[in-house]
């Protein structure tokens, strides 16, 4: 009986399939050091002209102690914004092509459209509750000023939630491969850009500090241009 079992195992064919893979990417804005002063000054000037704290009028009650612009930031005719827009288009295009090349027509290139873009200037006690971004495929967060954010104490971090609902409902040695902590935290680092798929739910955890935490964010649609 034991010999028969060993024989069956030896003949068993097992195919390894990877499913539900969520890809996030990290880049560093090459013009960060040369543009930060002008860009920060511009955003504070815009903040002073806002009609309300959340000018986008989107999910107002999910946000606290922060200023949010309208959703057209990277369409505005300011040189530092134009430079950043060009960088984002190249960045998203490179990522989208790398991820999707096996599924696109041969020779196709990414055509990127930044459909929404905005800033957050977050003050002491500010946060943005859990959400995802509809009507786009790839999203990004650019940390312009990290303030006093830190991974220790989870101060001002961006938290991304595992999209595999229930993956952590039971854990033993057989589920170790899932890494099912339920979330992953990213601590803001000035100059860094995080790119993520739009379906990933995420939040800006409460931020505490005397200085402001400033980010630029954007949503993109991508077409494969032959």
N, C-alpha and C positions, 0 to 999 in steps of 0.2 A: 504493500500500500504506500509506504513512504517513498519507494523508488518511483512509483507511478506519479506521485505528486511532484517530485523533483523534475521528472520528465516533462510534465505539463507546464511548469513554470519556465523551463528552459525554452519551450516552444512558444511562449506567450509573446504576442506583439503588442507593444504599448506605444502609442503616439502621443507626443508631448505637444499640447496646444496652449498658447498663451492668450488669455482673454482679459477684457476689461482693463487694458493698460492705459493709464492716464499719464501723459507726458507733460512735464513742466521743464522750462528752460530758464537759465540765468545768464544774463549778459551784463556788460558794463558799458555805459554810454561814454564813448571815446572823447566827447567834447564837454564832459561834465565840469572839469576844473576850469575851463576857459569860459563857460557859459553860466555857471551857477549864480554869480553875483547879479548879472543882468536879468537872468530869468527869475530869480527870487524877488528882486525889486519890482519887476513887471507884475508878478502874481499878487504882491501886496498892494500895488496900485489898483489892480482889478478888484481885489477884495474890498477896498474902501468905496468902490463905486457900485457894489452889489445892492440890489433892491431888498434882498432878504438873505438870511444865512445860507439857505439851500436854494440857489437861483435856478437849478434844474427843475425844481418842484417834483422830484422823483423820490419816493420812499422817505418822505420827510421825517416820519416818526421812527424810522430805523436808524437815524443819525442823531448824534448829540454832541454839542460843543465843538462843532466843526463848520467850516465854510466850504461850500461847494459851488463851483461856477456853473454856467450853462454848459451844455454838452457839445459845444462847437469850438473848444479851445484851440485845437490845432488847425483850424481854418482861418484864424486871425492873422492879420498881416504884420506880424512882429518877427524880426529876424531870428531870435533864439528859438521861437516856436517853429518857424519854417525849417530850421536846421534839425531840430529834434524830430519833426514830422518825417523828413527825408530819411533819417536814421531808422525810425520805426518801420517805415515802409520796406526798407532793405532788410531789416531784421526779421520781420514777419514773413516776408517773401522767402528768405533763406530757410527759415524753419518750416514753413508750409511745404516748400518744395522737397526738403529732405524727408519729411514725414510721409508725404503723399506721392512721391515720385513713382512707386510701383503701381499706383492706381490711376495715374493721369495718362493721357495720350502721350506717345513718345515725343520728346522734344518740347513739351509744354512748359511754360514758365508761369510763375505766380504773378497775378495782378492784384495788388492790395488796395483796399478802400477802407480808410479809417472813418467809420460811420459815426462814432461818438468819441469825445475826448473831453477831459475836465481835470480840475485840480481839487485837492482837499488840503485845507490848512486846518490842522487839528490842534486844539488847545487842551489845556489841562482837564482831564476827565472825559475827553472826547472818545467816541467810538463809532463804528458802523456795523450794525447787526448783520447776521448771516443772510447771504443772498447769492444769486448767480446772475449772469448777464445774458438776456435773450437777444435774438436778432443779430448774432455774429458768431464767428467760429473760433477766433483767438482773441485773447485779452491780455493786457499788460499793466503793470504797476511800476512806475519809475520813482525811486526814492531820491527826491531832490535834497531834502534836509531830514535827517533821522531824529533830530532833537535828542531826547534822553531815552529813546527806545532801547530795549535790551531783551535778549532771550531769557536772561535770569529774571524770574518773576513775571515773564510773559508781558512785559510792558510795551504796549504799542505794536505788537507783532501782528502780522497777517497770518490768519489760521485758515488752512485748507482742509476740507472734510472729505473723508473717504467716500467715494460715490457708490461703493458696493454696500448697499443698504443691508444691514444685518450680518455683515462679514465678521463682526466681533461679538455675535450673540452667544457664542460658545468658544472657549479657547482651551486647547490642550496641546500635547506635543505634536499632534497631527495637523494643527493649524499654524504652526510656527512660521511657515512660509508666507502666510498672509500679511505679516507685519500689521496686524489689525489693531493699531492704537486708536483708530477712529479719526485722527487728524494729524496734520503736520504744521508746525509753526515756522515762519520765516521772520527773522529779525531784520528790520530796515537797516540797510547799509547805503550811505549816500553814494550815488553814482550807479547803483545797481538797478537792473530791470528784471522783473520776473514775468515770464510769458506763460500763460496757462490756457487750457481749453475752456470755452465759455460755460460748459455745463457744471464745472466744479464749483460747488458751494464754498463760500469763503467769508471771512469777517475780518474787520480791523478791530482787534481787541482793545479794551480801554487803555488809553495813553495818559500817563501822568508825568508832568514835567513843567518847568518854568518857561522853556522855550517851545516854539511850535514844531510840530511834525508836518512836513510838506511832501505831498506826492502828486505826480501827474498820472492819470490813468487813461486807457484807451480801449476801444472795442473795434475789431477789424472783421471785414468780410473779404474772402479770397476767391478769385476765379482763376481757372487754369487757361492761360492764353496760348494758343498754338501758333 
